[in-house]
Amino acid sequence: MRMTIFGIVGIALLAGCQSEPVKWIEIPLAERTFFDSAKDMHRGHYQVEVAAGESLEYMLQMNRGDTIIYRWTHQADDPKLLVTEFHGHTIRDGDEPGTVMIYKTDSAPEGQGSLAAPFDGIHGWYFNNESDNDIVLDIEIVGFYELYEEEH
C-alpha cells in the first residue's frame, strides 16, 4: 500500500483530534436577551420634513422585545435648533393613563443606535424644529416594526 505525504499528514491530524472533547458549560438564558417576533422584518429609508418652528412625531408600532437598529441625520445650519426626544409609550385606552419611557433627549445632527422595545406600544422620535428653516430628516430603520399612523 502506497501512501502520499498528504495521507500521512491527514492521519496525524486525525490522531491529534482524538483527544478529549471540548466541554461546554451551559449558562441559563438571561432575561430580555432573546425574542421571537411575529412581525416581518423591515428595512426602511424615510425622508421626513419638519417645518420651521414646528414639531412632529415619527412613530413605530412595536411589541415587547421587537428590535430595531436606526440612524437619522439632517443638514440644518445649526443642529442645536432641532431638539430630538426618542421615547416610547403605551397605547391609551380611553381616559386611562398611559405610561411613557424617555430613551434619549438631544440636539445633534445625527442619532444612531438600537432599541429592544421594553413594552408593547408606540416607540419613536419627537422632533422639534426651533429654527427659521425647514429641516429634512433622513431616517433609516431596520428591524421588527410597523410605521404608526394615528387614527383620527
BELLIN-V22374 format. One record per backbone hydrogen bond with DSSP energy under -1.0 kcal/mol. NH is the residue of the N-H (numbers start at 1). CO is the residue of the C=O. If there is no record, write none. Layout:
# BELLIN-V22374
NH&CO / NH&CO
This chain:
# BELLIN-V22374
8&4 / 9&5 / 10&6 / 11&7 / 12&8 / 13&9 / 14&10 / 15&11 / 16&12 / 17&13 / 18&15 / 33&30 / 42&143 / 44&141 / 46&139 / 48&137 / 50&135 / 54&51 / 56&127 / 58&125 / 60&123 / 61&146 / 62&121 / 65&117 / 66&63 / 68&115 / 69&142 / 70&113 / 71&140 / 72&111 / 73&138 / 74&109 / 81&78 / 82&79 / 83&128 / 84&106 / 85&126 / 86&104 / 87&124 / 88&101 / 89&122 / 90&99 / 96&93 / 101&88 / 103&86 / 104&86 / 106&84 / 111&72 / 113&70 / 115&68 / 117&66 / 121&62 / 122&89 / 123&60 / 124&87 / 125&58 / 126&85 / 127&56 / 128&83 / 129&54 / 130&81 / 135&50 / 137&48 / 138&73 / 139&46 / 140&71 / 141&44 / 142&69 / 143&42 / 144&67 / 146&61 / 148&59
